[in-house]
Amino acid sequence: MNSTSIDSSKTWIARDHDRPASMEIRLLKCSLVLPWSQFLYAEGSEGEIRLTFATHEVVVRGAGPGELLEDLSAQRVSLLLELVRADCFCTESGRRITSISVRKME
C-alpha cells in the first residue's frame, strides 16, 4: 500500500516512500503528466519555483513553495494542483500554490 502525505494546507501531493514515475499537473483548463525521467532541475525562492524538464518548463507561484522545492528535489511529488482563482485570495495561512504556468520548450 502506498503511503501519501496529504496535508489540507498544501496544493500538492508528495509520496512518503515510493518515488512516482511521473508528476501530474492539473490546470484549470487541462491536465498534463510529465515523467520524472525528463526532469532536469528546479530553482526558486519562497514566492516562485521554476522546474525544467526536457520538454516543458513549469513555473509555480504561491505561499511557501520552499517546502515544495524539497519534495521536488527528492522527486516525490505526484500531483500539482492549480487553484480556482477565488481560492487564491483565501486569507487562510498555509502553503499553497496560487498559479502554475506551463510552457512547451522549443
WONORWO-V791884 format. One record per backbone hydrogen bond with DSSP energy under -1.0 kcal/mol. CO is the residue of the C=O (numbers start at 1). NH is the residue of the N-H. Records with the same first field share a line. If there is no record, write none. Layout:
CO: NH, NH
This chain:
3: 16
5: 14
7: 10
11: 81
13: 78, 79
14: 5
21: 36
23: 34
24: 80
25: 32
26: 82
30: 27
32: 25
34: 23
35: 38
36: 39
38: 54
41: 52
43: 50
46: 65
47: 62
48: 45
49: 60
50: 43
51: 58
52: 40, 41
55: 105
56: 53
57: 103
58: 51
59: 101
60: 49
61: 98, 99
63: 96
64: 67
65: 69
66: 70
67: 71
68: 72
69: 73
70: 74
71: 76
72: 75
76: 15
78: 24
79: 13
80: 26
84: 87
87: 90
96: 63
99: 61
101: 59
103: 57
